Amino acid sequence: MSATDTPTLRLHRASAQVFVTDFARAITFYRTLLGFDVVFTYGEPPFYGEVRRGEASFNLRHVDESPFVADVREREQLLSASIVTTNAKELFGEFEAAGVDFQERLQLKPWGSNEFVVRDPDGNLILFGTPSAPPPPDAESRRESPPTPVAKDPHRPVDEEFDRDPQATQRGTTAAQFP
């Protein structure tokens, strides 16, 4: 348990903020094509709201212009949200029949999950996926070689404390360090 978690303090969920330039168009897209319910909208005219399907939800936030530079989302495959589903293949078929625009069609990824990525009218990329089955309990004992170490990123600024002391990441920060 980390220093900030206590038996009475728990984090329950995080909500993505999806930026849209036409709020009404976004609500229609998520409700009509993707089957989300509108939980609430706020403002007159509405500029903020939440959509939900099953246990997955996220917020829509109107912006006058996209905060993303040109084609950076496509080029870098920047996801606005990632949603876990019990059956990505079935959901992909539903979305395909509805005429949804896909940035990436359904595929089995090297890490074992079935995933696809939807592109909304503002270019936001939303991933839907079914995780791979958990490995059998004895899978670790059958591993033939250790995992490949991650190469140091030459573009990352050097954090001398972290580079000297691998325990630095476990110390974290305290609220008193922030104004």
C-alpha positions in Angstrom: 0.0 0.0 0.0 1.4 3.4 -0.9 1.9 6.1 1.7 -1.2 8.0 0.5 -3.6 5.1 0.5 -5.4 4.3 3.7 -8.1 1.7 4.3 -10.7 4.5 4.2 -9.2 6.4 1.2 -9.7 4.8 -2.2 -9.6 6.1 -5.7 -12.7 4.9 -7.7 -12.3 6.1 -11.3 -10.7 8.6 -13.6 -12.6 10.4 -16.3 -11.2 11.4 -19.6 -11.9 14.9 -20.9 -12.6 14.7 -24.7 -12.3 18.1 -26.4 -14.9 18.9 -29.1 -15.5 21.9 -31.3 -19.2 21.3 -31.8 -20.8 20.1 -28.6 -24.2 19.2 -30.2 -22.6 17.2 -33.0 -20.4 15.3 -30.4 -23.4 14.4 -28.2 -25.3 13.1 -31.3 -22.3 11.1 -32.4 -21.7 9.4 -29.1 -25.4 8.8 -28.4 -26.6 7.8 -31.9 -23.6 6.0 -33.4 -21.8 4.6 -30.3 -24.8 4.0 -28.1 -23.8 6.1 -25.1 -26.4 7.7 -22.8 -26.1 11.3 -21.9 -25.6 11.5 -18.2 -25.8 15.3 -18.1 -25.0 18.5 -20.0 -24.2 21.8 -18.5 -24.5 25.4 -19.7 -26.8 27.3 -22.0 -26.0 26.5 -24.7 -24.4 23.3 -23.3 -20.6 23.2 -23.3 -19.8 20.4 -20.9 -21.3 17.0 -20.2 -20.8 13.3 -19.5 -21.7 10.3 -21.6 -21.8 6.7 -20.4 -22.3 3.2 -21.7 -22.3 0.4 -19.2 -19.6 1.2 -16.7 -17.6 3.4 -19.0 -18.0 7.1 -19.0 -16.1 10.2 -20.0 -16.7 14.0 -20.3 -17.1 16.1 -23.4 -15.8 19.6 -23.2 -16.4 22.3 -25.8 -13.4 24.2 -27.1 -13.4 26.9 -29.8 -10.5 25.2 -31.6 -8.8 21.9 -31.2 -5.9 21.9 -28.7 -4.0 19.5 -30.9 -1.5 20.5 -33.6 -2.5 19.6 -37.1 -2.2 15.8 -37.6 -0.4 15.0 -34.4 -3.2 12.7 -33.1 -3.0 10.6 -36.3 0.7 10.6 -36.6 1.4 9.8 -32.9 -1.8 7.8 -32.4 -2.8 9.9 -29.3 -5.8 8.4 -27.6 -8.4 10.6 -26.0 -9.8 7.6 -24.0 -9.3 3.9 -23.7 -12.3 1.7 -22.9 -12.3 -1.9 -21.8 -15.1 -4.1 -23.1 -16.0 -7.7 -22.7 -16.3 -8.4 -26.4 -14.4 -6.0 -28.8 -15.3 -8.1 -31.8 -19.0 -7.8 -31.2 -18.7 -4.1 -30.4 -16.7 -3.5 -33.6 -19.4 -5.2 -35.6 -22.0 -2.9 -34.0 -20.0 0.2 -34.7 -19.2 -0.9 -38.3 -22.9 -1.4 -39.0 -23.6 2.1 -37.7 -21.1 3.6 -40.1 -18.5 4.7 -37.5 -15.2 6.0 -38.8 -12.2 3.8 -37.6 -8.7 5.0 -37.2 -7.7 1.4 -36.7 -9.9 -1.7 -37.4 -10.2 -4.6 -35.1 -7.0 -6.5 -34.6 -5.3 -8.9 -32.2 -2.4 -7.0 -30.7 1.0 -8.6 -29.9 0.1 -8.3 -26.1 -3.0 -10.4 -26.7 -5.8 -8.0 -26.6 -8.4 -7.4 -29.3 -8.6 -3.7 -30.0 -9.9 -1.1 -32.4 -9.8 2.7 -32.5 -12.8 5.0 -33.4 -12.3 8.5 -34.7 -15.0 11.0 -33.6 -16.0 14.0 -35.8 -13.4 16.1 -34.1 -10.6 13.6 -34.7 -10.5 12.3 -31.1 -9.3 8.7 -31.0 -11.2 6.4 -28.7 -9.8 2.9 -28.2 -12.1 -0.1 -27.4 -10.5 -3.4 -26.4 -10.9 -6.7 -24.7 -7.8 -7.6 -22.7 -6.1 -10.9 -23.1 -6.9 -13.7 -20.7 -4.6 -13.6 -17.6 -1.7 -16.0 -17.9 -2.0 -19.3 -16.1 -0.6 -19.2 -12.5 2.5 -21.2 -13.5 3.3 -19.1 -16.6 6.1 -17.3 -14.9 7.9 -20.6 -14.1 7.8 -21.5 -17.9 9.3 -18.2 -19.0 12.4 -19.0 -21.1 14.2 -15.7 -20.8 14.0 -12.6 -18.7 12.1 -9.6 -20.0 14.0 -7.3 -22.3 15.1 -4.2 -20.4 13.7 -0.9 -21.6 16.4 1.2 -23.3 17.0 4.6 -21.7 15.3 7.3 -23.7 17.9 9.7 -25.0 15.3 12.5 -25.4 14.2 12.3 -21.7 15.7 15.0 -19.5 18.1 13.5 -17.0 16.7 13.3 -13.5 19.9 12.9 -11.6 18.2 11.8 -8.4 16.3 9.1 -10.1 19.3 7.9 -12.2 21.4 7.7 -9.0 18.8 6.2 -6.7 16.3 3.7 -8.1 14.3 4.0 -4.8 13.5 7.7 -5.7 10.3 6.7 -7.5 9.0 5.1 -4.3 9.5 8.2 -2.2 7.0 10.3 -4.2 6.0 13.8 -3.2 3.8 15.3 -0.5 1.0 17.8 -0.8 3.1 20.3 1.1 5.5 20.5 -1.9 2.8 22.1 -4.1 1.6 25.7 -3.7 
